[in-house]
């Protein structure tokens, strides 16, 4: 069906080395008139080559596959075809894999155990340009991330190596910066003059991608900044944050106040208030590499909100 010269049918590739998974998902999607499975791949290399040829709207990608795994395939597809979205299918309950999926550019993830009941909603969300988080996997991620501020101080030296920084990169700390006990600062971290960093806080930049904190920032205890490989995390002057928050790049934040929260892939304005136990997980970067989820100045987000799209923001917040 055509509308305005463009097909209304979204084109999907299935990438999974298990025949019954592909067969089951294809069967469910075949009942819909708005999507079409245009290809099936049994390994990551096939998925990459098929995407180059067919340029689909969406790939449903398994994590563990032969030749090239699903995470590496996702990285290559997102780099070469930024308009193609990737939804990760996983049987793992390891939060590290979920973080790797975010880092690779995936728009979301679905547990294989719940795929046959949630795949329709997941596909719809991602095709609308939103993120999709399987609720069961989200709980694992929340538990893991809320503990990072504590876990990362174990055996921390003044500038330890990371999995991506094979060579130590010295942080840049401005004048009159107060750094409390058990703080871990790793990689290309730049802290502005007159800032303070509370106890048991971690600031980590993988692969030389920067964490930039403005002047006169006030960071409380047990906080975690993390710029994932290939991203950046920029914090405005005068930024104030409460205990136990976790921010992951790519991310831009103004001068707002953040209470305990976990935030990925968003641009947050000034004087934004975010309630306890909130998860903000923006969609994959758009074709220009920009952050699609923007939270305006002065927004107030209540406790325990889960924000994955502008609609979620409109329904949950006040300005």
C-alpha positions as CSV (number, residue, x, y, z in Angstrom):
1,X,0.0,0.0,0.0
2,X,1.3,3.4,-0.9
3,X,0.8,6.8,0.7
4,X,2.6,10.0,-0.4
5,X,5.1,7.9,-2.4
6,X,6.2,5.8,0.6
7,X,5.1,2.3,1.6
8,X,3.1,2.1,4.8
9,X,4.5,-1.4,5.3
10,X,7.5,-1.6,7.6
11,X,10.2,-4.0,6.4
12,X,11.8,-6.3,9.0
13,X,14.7,-8.7,9.1
14,X,14.8,-11.6,11.6
15,X,18.3,-12.6,12.8
16,X,18.5,-15.7,15.0
17,X,20.4,-18.9,14.6
18,X,17.4,-20.9,16.1
19,X,15.0,-21.9,13.4
20,X,12.0,-22.2,15.8
21,X,12.5,-18.7,17.1
22,X,12.5,-17.2,13.6
23,X,9.5,-19.4,12.6
24,X,7.5,-18.4,15.6
25,X,8.1,-14.7,15.3
26,X,7.6,-14.7,11.6
27,X,4.3,-16.5,12.1
28,X,3.1,-13.8,14.5
29,X,4.1,-10.9,12.4
30,X,2.6,-12.5,9.3
31,X,-0.9,-11.8,10.7
32,X,-0.3,-8.1,10.5
33,X,-0.7,-6.0,7.3
34,X,1.6,-3.2,8.5
35,X,4.8,-5.1,8.7
36,X,6.6,-7.6,6.4
37,X,9.5,-10.0,7.1
38,X,11.7,-9.4,4.1
39,X,14.7,-11.5,5.2
40,X,16.0,-14.1,7.7
41,X,19.6,-14.4,8.8
42,X,21.2,-17.2,10.9
43,X,24.3,-15.3,12.0
44,X,25.6,-11.7,12.4
45,X,27.5,-11.6,9.2
46,X,24.4,-12.6,7.2
47,X,22.4,-9.9,9.1
48,X,24.8,-7.2,8.2
49,X,25.0,-8.2,4.5
50,X,21.2,-8.5,4.3
51,X,20.7,-5.0,5.8
52,X,23.1,-3.5,3.3
53,X,21.1,-5.1,0.5
54,X,17.6,-4.5,1.8
55,X,17.9,-1.5,4.1
56,X,15.1,-2.6,6.4
57,X,13.2,-0.4,8.9
58,X,13.9,-2.9,11.8
59,X,16.0,-5.8,12.7
60,X,15.1,-8.3,15.4
61,X,18.5,-9.4,16.5
62,X,19.6,-12.4,18.6
63,X,22.6,-11.8,20.8
64,X,24.5,-15.1,20.5
65,X,25.0,-16.1,16.9
66,X,27.9,-17.7,15.0
67,X,30.6,-15.8,13.0
68,X,29.6,-12.3,14.3
69,X,27.5,-11.9,17.4
70,X,24.4,-9.8,17.5
71,X,25.9,-7.0,19.5
72,X,28.7,-6.5,17.0
73,X,26.3,-6.8,14.1
74,X,24.1,-4.1,15.7
75,X,27.1,-1.7,16.0
76,X,27.9,-2.2,12.3
77,X,24.4,-1.9,11.1
78,X,23.8,1.3,13.2
79,X,27.0,2.8,11.9
80,X,26.3,2.1,8.3
81,X,22.4,2.4,8.3
82,X,21.4,4.8,11.1
83,X,17.8,4.8,9.9
84,X,17.6,1.0,10.6
85,X,16.5,0.3,14.1
86,X,17.6,-2.8,16.0
87,X,15.6,-4.6,18.7
88,X,17.6,-7.1,20.7
89,X,16.3,-10.5,21.5
90,X,18.1,-12.2,24.4
91,X,17.8,-15.3,26.6
92,X,20.3,-13.8,29.0
93,X,19.5,-12.2,32.4
94,X,22.9,-10.4,32.6
95,X,22.6,-6.6,32.9
96,X,26.0,-6.3,31.3
97,X,24.6,-7.6,28.0
98,X,21.8,-5.0,28.3
99,X,24.3,-2.2,28.8
100,X,26.3,-3.6,25.8
101,X,23.1,-3.5,23.7
102,X,22.5,0.1,24.6
103,X,26.1,0.9,23.8
104,X,25.8,-0.8,20.5
105,X,22.9,1.4,19.5
106,X,19.9,-0.9,20.0
107,X,16.5,0.7,20.4
108,X,15.5,-1.7,23.1
109,X,15.5,-5.3,24.2
110,X,13.0,-8.2,24.7
111,X,13.5,-11.4,26.6
112,X,13.0,-14.5,24.5
113,X,10.9,-15.9,27.3
114,X,8.4,-13.1,26.9
115,X,9.0,-12.5,23.1
116,X,5.8,-14.2,21.9
117,X,3.6,-12.1,24.2
118,X,5.5,-8.7,23.9
119,X,7.0,-8.7,20.4
120,X,4.0,-6.9,18.9
121,X,4.2,-4.0,21.4
122,X,8.0,-3.9,21.1
123,X,7.9,-3.7,17.3
124,X,5.3,-1.0,17.4
125,X,7.3,1.1,19.9
126,X,10.6,0.9,18.0
127,X,9.0,1.6,14.6
128,X,7.4,4.8,16.2
129,X,10.9,5.9,17.0
130,X,10.7,5.1,20.7
131,X,12.7,2.8,23.0
132,X,11.3,-0.5,24.3
133,X,12.3,-2.1,27.5
134,X,11.1,-5.6,28.5
135,X,9.8,-5.1,32.0
136,X,11.6,-8.2,33.4
137,X,14.9,-7.1,32.0
138,X,14.4,-3.6,33.1
139,X,14.1,-4.6,36.7
140,X,17.5,-6.4,36.4
141,X,19.0,-3.3,34.9
142,X,17.6,-1.0,37.6
143,X,19.0,-3.3,40.3
144,X,22.4,-3.4,38.7
145,X,22.7,0.3,37.9
146,X,21.5,1.5,41.3
147,X,24.4,-0.4,42.8
148,X,27.1,0.8,40.5
149,X,28.0,3.8,42.7
150,X,29.0,1.3,45.4
151,X,30.4,-1.6,43.4
152,X,32.8,0.5,41.3
153,X,34.8,1.7,44.3
154,X,36.0,-1.8,45.2
155,X,39.8,-2.0,44.5
156,X,39.7,1.4,42.8
157,X,43.0,3.2,42.3
158,X,43.6,6.8,41.4
159,X,43.3,6.1,37.7
160,X,42.6,2.4,37.0
161,X,42.5,0.9,33.5
162,X,39.1,0.0,32.1
163,X,38.0,-2.7,29.6
164,X,38.2,-0.2,26.7
165,X,41.0,2.1,27.9
166,X,44.0,-0.2,27.6
167,X,46.2,2.8,28.3
168,X,45.5,5.1,31.2
169,X,44.2,8.5,30.3
170,X,44.7,11.1,33.0
171,X,41.6,13.0,34.1
172,X,41.5,16.8,34.0
173,X,40.5,18.2,37.3
174,X,40.1,22.0,37.6
175,X,41.2,24.4,40.4
176,X,39.7,24.2,43.9
177,X,37.9,20.9,43.2
178,X,37.0,19.0,46.4
179,X,37.2,15.2,45.9
180,X,36.0,13.2,48.9
181,X,37.2,9.7,50.0
182,X,36.8,6.6,47.8
183,X,36.0,8.5,44.6
184,X,36.9,6.7,41.3
185,X,37.7,8.9,38.3
186,X,38.6,7.0,35.2
187,X,39.7,8.1,31.7
188,X,38.9,11.3,29.9
189,X,37.0,13.0,32.7
190,X,37.1,16.8,33.0
191,X,35.8,18.5,36.1
192,X,35.3,22.3,36.2
193,X,36.7,24.7,38.7
194,X,35.1,24.9,42.1
195,X,33.2,21.6,41.9
196,X,32.8,19.0,44.7
197,X,32.5,15.3,44.3
198,X,31.1,13.3,47.2
199,X,32.2,10.0,48.8
200,X,32.0,6.7,46.8
201,X,31.2,8.4,43.5
202,X,32.4,7.1,40.2
203,X,33.1,9.2,37.0
204,X,34.2,7.0,34.1
205,X,34.8,7.6,30.4
206,X,35.4,4.6,28.2
207,X,37.7,4.7,25.2
208,X,38.6,8.3,25.7
209,X,35.0,9.6,25.2
210,X,34.6,12.5,27.6
211,X,32.7,13.1,30.7
212,X,32.6,16.9,31.0
213,X,31.3,18.5,34.3
214,X,30.9,22.3,34.3
215,X,32.2,24.7,37.0
216,X,30.8,24.8,40.6
217,X,29.0,21.4,40.3
218,X,27.9,19.8,43.5
219,X,27.8,16.0,43.2
220,X,26.7,14.1,46.3
221,X,27.7,10.6,47.6
222,X,27.4,7.3,45.7
223,X,26.8,8.7,42.3
224,X,27.8,7.2,39.0
225,X,28.6,9.0,35.7
226,X,29.5,6.7,32.8
227,X,30.2,7.8,29.2
228,X,29.8,4.6,27.2
229,X,32.3,3.9,24.4
230,X,31.7,6.3,21.4
231,X,29.5,8.7,23.4
232,X,29.9,11.7,25.6
233,X,28.3,13.0,28.8
234,X,28.0,16.8,29.3
235,X,26.9,18.4,32.5
236,X,26.3,22.1,32.8
237,X,27.7,24.7,35.3
238,X,26.3,24.6,38.8
239,X,24.8,21.1,38.4
240,X,23.6,19.6,41.7
241,X,22.8,16.0,42.2
242,X,21.5,13.9,45.1
243,X,22.7,10.5,46.3
244,X,22.5,7.3,44.3
245,X,21.9,8.5,40.8
246,X,23.3,6.9,37.7
247,X,23.8,8.8,34.4
248,X,25.1,7.1,31.2
249,X,26.0,8.8,27.9
250,X,25.2,9.8,25.4
251,X,23.6,12.5,27.6
252,X,23.4,16.2,27.9
253,X,22.1,17.9,31.1
254,X,21.8,21.5,32.0
255,X,21.8,23.0,35.5
256,X,19.0,20.8,36.8
257,X,18.7,18.9,40.1
258,X,18.7,15.1,39.8
259,X,17.4,12.9,42.6
260,X,18.1,9.2,42.6
261,X,17.5,8.1,39.0
262,X,19.0,6.2,36.1
263,X,19.3,8.1,32.8
264,X,20.4,7.1,29.3
265,X,20.3,8.8,25.9
266,X,18.5,12.1,26.7
267,X,19.0,15.8,26.5
268,X,17.8,17.4,29.8
269,X,17.2,21.1,30.2
270,X,17.9,23.3,33.2
271,X,16.1,23.1,36.5
272,X,14.6,19.7,35.8
273,X,13.5,17.7,38.9
274,X,13.5,13.9,38.6
275,X,11.9,11.8,41.4
276,X,13.4,8.8,43.2
277,X,13.7,5.5,41.4
278,X,13.0,7.0,37.9
279,X,14.3,5.4,34.7
280,X,14.8,7.6,31.6
281,X,15.8,5.5,28.6
282,X,15.8,7.5,25.3
283,X,15.4,6.0,21.8
284,X,18.4,5.2,19.7
285,X,20.2,8.2,18.2
286,X,18.5,9.6,15.1
287,X,20.1,9.5,11.6
288,X,22.0,12.7,12.4
289,X,23.4,11.3,15.6
290,X,21.3,13.6,17.8
291,X,19.4,12.7,21.0
292,X,15.7,12.3,20.1
293,X,14.4,12.5,23.7
294,X,14.5,16.1,25.0
295,X,13.2,17.1,28.5
296,X,12.5,20.8,28.6
297,X,13.6,23.3,31.2
298,X,11.7,23.2,34.4
299,X,10.1,19.8,33.9
300,X,9.1,17.9,37.0
301,X,9.1,14.1,36.7
302,X,7.4,12.1,39.6
303,X,8.9,9.2,41.5
304,X,9.2,5.7,39.9
305,X,8.4,7.0,36.4
306,X,9.7,5.1,33.4
307,X,10.3,7.5,30.4
308,X,11.1,5.9,27.0
309,X,9.4,8.4,24.7
310,X,8.0,11.9,24.4
311,X,4.5,10.5,25.1
312,X,5.7,9.0,28.3
313,X,7.2,12.3,29.2
314,X,3.9,14.1,28.5
315,X,1.9,11.6,30.5
316,X,4.2,11.6,33.5
317,X,5.5,15.1,34.0
318,X,4.5,18.6,34.7
319,X,6.1,21.8,33.5
